[in-house]
Amino acid sequence: MVEQIPDSLAVRRLEGKVAVVTGAGSGIGRATALLFAQAGARVVCADISGREDATAAAIGDGAVAVRADVSVAADAKHMIDTAEREFGRLDVLFNNAGFGGPPKPLAEIEEETFDILVAVNLKGVFLGMKYGIAAMLRHGGGSVINTASAAGLVGWKGKAGYSAAKGGVIQLTKSAALDYAESNIRVNAICPGMTWTGLANASDDSAPPDGSKLPQPMRRWGRPQELATAALFLASDEASFITGTAIPVDGGYVAR
């Protein structure tokens, strides 16, 4: 369920900025696109599902929808070009699109499945940064936020391919942060724990079920809005001295 974030949390923290959000059709991406707009940003809502149109429509003026497969270079470039063409610049890039795949022991993962996991979850982040950072360099800087995972920080049974891709996202984040630390471009990652999104077979209009049996110390599902507020902080000038981090937003999962 995508809820409105209280205005006190948004406080127009992205006033005048332009953002691209991938995976904006549902879950964390949709919640973040809505929150960025609430915080004053104009938003390019990118997704492969077709639901990006509904997210842009929910925002209204100051949002455009782009159908994009983030693992395809031409699509990744197009969504960045759209931000510059429609709004004149790019200040924030949230590389959030991804998927988990069915849980299987490593030896049972099909090669095609592994290739797709890496293409979307890792290559998609690389392509977003490749074209997004180039745009930010043209406009004086910006903030990149990548969605990694708690599974990129610790092992996750049955998720070898997904975990490997998300671990790669963390290292892409750290290396890019070093590459552009002197160029007014910050690059950080958020690492969700078990969050009630499409990866957990959730829908945007369903409330999280009981989470008392989850392996997260807080014993509940994370909500997309809770990841969105973390992304908003990293996108905002309040995080101006933070780069190269991978921040767990996971109910304490990796603290054990």
Helices and strands as residue ranges (DSSP letters): H 7-10, E 18-22, H 27-38, E 42-47, H 52-59, E 63-67, H 73-87, E 92-95, G 106-108, H 111-118, I 119-123, H 124-138, E 142-147, G 150-152, H 160-179, E 185-192, G 198-200, H 224-235, G 237-239, E 246-249, G 253-255
